[in-house]
Amino acid sequence: MENTLKMKTNETKDKEQRKALNQWAQAGYVGSIIAGTGFGKSRCGVVSINHVLNVLGKESALILVPTVQLQDQFRDEFFKWGYDNCLDRVDILCYQTAYKLKKQHYDIVVCDEIHLGLSKEYVKFFKNNTYDKLLCMTATKPEDAGKKIELFKLAPTIYTITLDECVDMGLVSPYEIYCIPVELTFGEQLEYDSIQHEFVKHKMWLGPEAFDMAKFFIANKQCTSEEKYHAAGFYKTIRERKRIVDTAHNKVSKFKAIVDANLTEKIITFGGLNEFTDQLAESVSPLAEVYHSKRTLKQRKNALKRFKEDEVNILCSTKALNQGFDIPNANIGIICGLTSKALSMVQRIGRLIRFEEGKTGKIYIIYVKNSQEEKWLNKAVENLKGIQWL
């Protein structure tokens, strides 16, 4: 029965992937696939390259990715799907490297996690090099207006499927989200209120378009000392306010309580700052490993290896696991630091809901109530199902 269900799911996924690629071909081989994590975007990329190189008889392909780990994963995808005969004609580069290229030509360029490749620096690649076909992929459209416009000009959306639509179609496992409030300590609350007072002062001075005005004053060398003061103070109070909620003392005890109730499960945890991620891991040592940007590549690989091989059952990260990792045997997620970005939320949920028969991903979001973090949370989950506020 289980094999039959998985086969049926794979058939449905195959059908949707073919539909997406057919629409890409009908659009002239230039477009973006916006698909919830677990849809199989990497396979779409590999299939599209095989079609161009082996079916259409072209000669060169490029895959752009945000991390070195994804370079390795894409190479594995070619072997997984039997298209490894393409690899001698495929370059796989990180955005951080590719933007330096000039006067290169590719028959097809595939951009994974394109939302991370739309900065002013990285889009230089698309201006300085040529290509005949372009496939861009991401889980949700960029929320930044400038990047959204850049993606539309580069590769208009030709196929969209949301995370919840993937769940409804059985492409990924269902999930449940539990939002759990905590309070700041007395000292933290005093500091937060003081910073919030300063934030409001700077925001009122900057006016209704405070973010745009602060950005303009920071970039403008001709601005006055008062303009610089309020712009710098505006950004500083935002950072300080986030620091307090990200590292709230009561989050640690709530985190430990969730771990204690799920000791036999595989758990991925996201902290807001690397130092707090370390603190979370230390609170449940030796059950946890740490994976974030302050760890060496060797340490990160070892942490991931120990987690996958069940030597530890908790993996604590900050942002490094947001995209590009398929960890199918993790079914509990604990988020202790967040922003208002829906994309980050979708990426994190995606770490937990790869299809597995009988599995339901459970995500616990620990947030500071009556703070800016609660507002961020409301915005981040407003389009998701299965939310329970505890």
C-alpha angles and dihedrals in degrees: 000000000000093000090049092053092048091048090051090050091049090050090052091048091048090051093051093046091051089048091053093048093045090054089049090053092047089053090059096268093290120106150089131264111210105193135157118255111277095035091110103251093159090057089051088055094050093045092049091053092048089051093052097043103035104024101034092034098233126154115221141040136176130201117198118202135169099231142038089236090061090052089061093044093053091052088053090051091061091055092042093057097036098252098115090121085077096060097087088062097043128088116198112197138166119243087241089064104032097060088070093060119106133191094001120145127207129180089218135011120196116195116199119198087008092181086074093051100057101085118122089254098049097045086067086085091065092047098045100042138047134230137168100214130030130190118183123188136189140144097244136003115270112270094211108093094220094051091045090056091045091054092048091053091045102043121350116218112271100169133024132182122165128223092252092049088054088053093048091051092049094244092127134017121273119257141204125209122205116191110204121190126213131182128235117247116254092261093046091050092052091051093045093051091049092051092044089054090053091046092054091048093054093041093052091050092050092049136218093325093049097151094050093044093049090049091049094049093048091052096041113085090193096062120116126255090252091053090049090048095054095041093050092043091050093056094040093055091049090054094044093047091051091047091058096050092040092056100033109157095225091058089072095057091046090049091051091049091055091047091050090053092051105037094141094050132089108248133193116195129195120201125191097232130026092240091054091046087057089050092052091051092048091052091063099032131180091025095067142067126198126231118180142118095274091063120084119252089252092052091049093049090049092049092051092045093051091048094049092046092050095245086128127016100205126068116189119200140161109204104324094091096046093103142011102032126108110198102165099177096060113096104162123070127184117193114195099165128039148156132211091264111122089197093063090049093050092047092051094047087049091064088067109039108060106141115280122154113256093004126132119186115225120203122191115195114196112199139167108251122226090021138103087265090066089055091049090051094051090053095045095054101033093108098040129095130222097046118158119185109208 
